[in-house]
């Protein structure tokens, strides 16, 4: 039994979600790559067969082994539509494409992908004649709510539109601070001490020995200066911090370029100090006398106020102070969102709590090194 070829518009339905997933995973793709995929479908490649679609996606969009794994996981999770439902969808698409331009549906009646919520009219009280539906230049878009995945917090609004692409568009995410900016900030955090093997010439001591003894048998050496500053970054991995996860990954990678004596990033959920890699006692002992940078919304993302969370957080801050640590709290939410949440009470701890931007990150580093 041979299957009937399906139109390219049906086959393109799963590819948009796959393309967005690849971008989220860090794939180096742009708008032109997605257009290449649509052109390949229109030329007859891929069809509606999952195996052929997967092969097409791997050829056009897979650059690394991680991209191949992402594509394989995506197609493994797709549940194929039954033949009757797929035939009905194809027939609706054919009828839609055959309609004259004046009969095309407006933004309130455009068909959406299977499973997507129905769009809501922006102003249902206005008659359809008030909107120039027959104008081809009128922008048309659907506003849908993306479903929330496990551990990723609430769904966010997204705009489903088909704007004219006049050129290539870069779709790479841009973190709040780039890798280079963070590395330069960490290099400002310095506590120089002379440690290790004596291999640097001590000119003053050598001259003093020459004057006292009359002859210098061997030069006086001393250890080189080394940065012994310790930096512990505690990053909140709770669902409310999911929008800042790409920045936190860049933050973790930048520590290798900071030339610090000891640096590490540890994850926690809601309350700092509750990490999985080390116990709180071992963590404090390792970074005793160092600097601690906490990144968390402290409940301000959802406007929550928890006495238990505030009490446990203040207990950790007191313990860190007993170990001689300087603590700065970076809250990615605007300061006006802190009011009425646990963040306002934690700020009164007291602990220096700053918003997330380049100027406040520099201020935090200056505070940690004792410059302000």
N, C-alpha and C positions, 0 to 999 in steps of 0.2 A: 504494500500500500504506500503510495507516494504522497508526501505532504504538499499542499498548495503553497507556492511562494507567497510570503506576506509582504506588505508594503514596508518601505524603510522607516516610515514614521512610527510604526508599531515597534520595530526593533530598536528604535532610538530611545524608547522609554527607559530601559534600565541603564543605559550608558551615561545619562546625565548624573544619576546618583553615584555611579562608579567613578566618574571623573571627579566629582566633588570629594569623594572619599580619598582618592589618590592625592588630591591637593591638600586635604587635612593631614595626611600622613607624610607630607613633605616632598611629594614628587615634583620635579622641575618641569611643570607643564604650563602652557599658556592657552589663551583662547583659540589661537590658530590650530593647536593640536586637537581641540574638540571639533572644530570645523572640518579638519581632515577626516575624523571619524564619521561625521555625517555625510561627507562626500563619498567615502568608501561605501557606506550603506546605500546611498542612492545609486552607486555604480553596480550594486548587486553583490557586494562582498558582505559576509556575515549572515545576512538573512535574519530569520527568527530562531535559528537553531542555537541553543546555548553553547554547544561546543564550538561552533563557527564564530559566534560572537566573542567568546572568550579568547579564541586565537587571534581575532582581529584586534581586540583590546591589548593583548600582549605585544603584538607587532608594533602598534602605533604608540602605546603609552608606557610600556614597561621599560624602565631604565636600569633598575637594580633588582636584586633578589627580593628585597622588601616589597617592591612594586608587584612582582610576580605573585608573592604570597597574598597581598591585598586583593588582587584580581581573582585568585583562586577562592579565597574566602567569600568574596562577594557573590560569585556565581554559585557557590555551594549553598548559599543562604537563599537564593531565589527559588520561589515556588512557581512552577510554570502554570499559566492559566489553562483551564479546560478548553478543549476545542470549541464547544458552543460559545463560550464567553469570548474567546479570541476572535471567532468569526463575526460576532455581533459588534465588537470593537472595531474590526476592520471595516465593516459596512458603514458604521457611523463616521469613521474617518473619511471614507470615500465620498459619502454624501456631503460632508462638510467641505471637502476640497472641490466638489462639483458645484457648490452654491455660487451664485453671483456675488460680487463684492458688497452690493447693497443689502443682501440678506445674511451676511455673516453676523454671528452673534456678537454682542458687545461685551464689555468687561464683566457684566453681571451674569452672563450665561455661557461663558467660555468653558469647554469641557476641561476637567482636570484629570490628573493621573489617577489610576485606581487606588482607592484608600485615602486620598487626600481630602481634607475637609472642604465642604462646599463654600464658595466665596460669598461674602456678604456685601450687599450694595452699600456704597458710601452714603447715598442720600436717597432712600427709597421713595421719598415724597415727590421727587422731581420726575416729570414725564420723560419717556424714552426719547421723545422728539426733541427735547432740549439739548441732547448730547449728539454731536455730529458723528453718528456711528458709521456713515458711509464715507467718511474722509479717510483715505488710506494713511495719511500722515498722523492720525490720532494715535497716541501711544496706548497700548492695551496691556494690562498686566493683572495678575492674580496675586492676592496676598494670602498666604497659607501659613499655618503654624506647624513647624517641624516637630515630629514626635520625639519625646525624650527617650534616649537610650539609657541602659543600665549604668548608674554611677556618673551620669553626665548632667544632672540637674534638670532644670525646667527647659522646655522647648522654647526656641526663639523665633520671632517672625522672620519670614524670608520672602523675598519678592521673586515671583516666577514671571519672567518676561522674556521676550525674544527681540532685544534691540538690534538694530543693524550694526554689524561689526565691520568697521571701515579699516581695521588694521589689527595687529597683534596686541594682545593685552596680557600683561604679567599678573598672574593670580597668586603669587607667592605671599604668604602672610608676613606682616612686618611687626616685630615685637616692639614693645614700648622703648627699649634701649637695645642698641645693636651690640654684638659681641665685642667689638673694639672699644666702645664706650664703657662697657662694664669692666673690661680688663684694665683700662686706664684708671678707673675708680679704685680697683683693688690695689693697684700699685702705689696709691697714695697712702694706703694703710701700712705703715712701716714702723718697726721697732728694731733698730739695728743693734746688734751685739757682736762682739768678736768671739767666735767659737771655732773649734776645730784645730787643724794642724797649723803650726806657725810657719807661714810661708811668705808673708809680706814684710818688706823691709821697714823697720822702725828707725827712721832717720834721726829723730831727736835722741833716742836712746843710744844709737850708735855713736853720735857725736859726743854725747856725755861720757860714754865709756872710753872714747879716744882721748878726751881731755883728762879724765881721771887716771888712766893707766899709761898714757903716753904712747901706746901702740894698740892697734885694733886687730886682734887675732882673727876674729870672725864677726860679721855683721850681726846685729841684734834683729831678730825676727819676731813677728807677732801674728796672731790669727787674723784672717780677713773678716771684714764686716759681713754679717748675714742678717737677713730679715727674719726675725723670729715671731712676727705677728701671727696670731691665731684667729681664724674667722670661722664661725659656725653659722650656717644659714639653715633656719628651720622653716620649711615651706608647708603650707596647709594643703592637703590633698583631698579635702572634702568636696562634695559635688558643687557647692556654691563657688568654688575657686576654679572650676573647669574652664571658663573663658580665658584665664591667665596661665593655663598650663603650658602653651608654647613658649611664653616668656620665661617661665620657671625652668624649662629645659635649656634655654639659651643661658640663663643665669648659672645653671649647674655647669655647663660646658665652659663658661668663661673663667671659672676658678683655676683651671689648669694654666691660664695665661697671666694670672695675677702675681706670680712670684712671691707668694706668701709662705711663711714658715710651715703652717698647717692649715688646711682649708677643707671643708666638707659641707655637703648639703644633705640634710636628713628630712624625711617626710613625716608629717603627723596629721592627725584628724581632729580638728576643733581645738584641742588643748596642746600647746607646745610641750616638748619633753617626752611625749609618749611615742617614741619611734620604735620601729621594728628591728633595726639593725643592732642597736646597742641599748642597754638599759639606761635609765636617766642618770644613775650614779656613775656609770662608766663614761657616759658622754660628758658630764660635767667635769670629771677628773681629767679627761683628755684635753679639754679646752679651758681649763682653769686659768684665770687671769687674762683670757682673751676677749674677743668681741663676738657678740651674738646678734644676728639680724633675723628677725621674725617677719615672715610675709604671710598675712592672713587677713581676711575681711572681718574677722571677729564677730560674725553674726550680722554685720551691717548690710550685706547683700540682700538678705531677706527680712531685715528689720527685726530680728529676733533678739530677745533678752532672756538669758539663762543665768540664774544665780549660781548654779553648780559650775557652769563653764567659767564664770568670772572668778569664783573662789579657787578653782583648781589652777587657773592661769596665774592668779596673783601668788599662789603658793610656789609655782615654778619660778616666777620672777624673783621672789624672795630668796629661794635656794640658789639661783644663779648669782645674785648679789653676794651671798655668803662665800661663793667661790671666786669672788673678785672679777666678775664678768660685767662688761658694759653691754647693755641691751638697747636696741632700737627696733621699733615696730613699724613696718611699712604696710599700710592699708591701701589696697588698690581702689577702694571705693572713695568717692568724693567725701570731703570732711562733713558736708551737710547731711550725708546719709548715716553718719555715726550716731547722731542724736536719737535717743530712745532705744538704742540697741546695746548689746554687750560691749561694743567697742568704746562707747562713752565711759563706761565704768572701768574698763581696763586702762584707758588713758589716764584716769585719775589714780592709778595704781601706786606710785606714779611711774609711767614709762613714756619715753618720747615716742609719740605716734605721728607718722608723717604720711601724706598721700604719695602715690607712685608716679613720679616723673623724674626727669634728669636732674633738675635743681635740688629736689628733696633727697634724691639718692646721694648726691654729692654732700649735702648737709649731713646725712646720716653717717657717711664715711668719716667726715671731719669730727663728728661727735664721738665716734668709736675710737679714733686715734687721739682724742683729748685736745683737739684744736679749737673746740668751742664748748 
